[in-house]
Amino acid sequence: MRKFSIWIVAALVVTTSACKKDSDSSSAPLEAKTVNDINSNPADNGGYAMYFNLTTGTTVAAADSNSTKWDIAFRTTTIKINSGTSGPGTAAAQIVSTGFDDLIEAPAEGYATDSDAGYAIPTGANKGWYTYTGAAASGPQHAILPIAGKTIVVKTANGKYAKIQIVSYYKGNPNITTAEFADLTTRSLGGYYTIRYMIQADGSRKLQ
């Protein structure tokens, strides 16, 4: 009887440990990654945009722009997706009016590809991811600022889902409330994206 009781306890320990391990692995949160100062200025990139692979978290050489090695590309305020008129890939994207941290699942529908009709991520102030302050009566003038609560959702070239927050358009992600930023002579260089993103490797739409 004593040996039988010991066997039962051991079996319960093994089973509980296995269940805990499975539960931990299935509920492990995704990691949000931040990439600083992606230089989108074509003058610095041989006339090209800066290409980026969301799966590897690295930039891609312009020589590989006609490949599926990249998912998203930045050229000043324009953001391109590897699809249609921008590349040979099958990536698609959309902008949703949900904050990055609040978006827990990628939409099932609503994605677009780059085409002659326009980019999947609309260009122009107040049409896509940013606003342009112009000669604002208050705050920094002639500044390009991300619109709060907007998140870019991408279905990558290899069929994974990712969400992207544009944090800053200026080198070093400066504090936009300072006098230094308000002054055009001391403002950081534009065209340097800081992004925060999260990608789901298992192919599901879960983004949390």
Secondary structure, DSSP 8 states (H G I E B T S, - for coil): -HHHHHHHHHHHHHHHHHHHHHHHHHH-----EEEEEEE--GGGTTT--EEEETTTTEEE-GGGTTSSS-SEEEETTEEEESBTTT-SSB-EEEEESS-TTT--B--SS--B--BTTB-SS--STTTSSEEE--S-SSS-SS-EEE-TT-EEEEE-TTS-EEEEEEEEEETT---TTSHHHHSTTTS--EEEEEEEEEEETTSSSB--
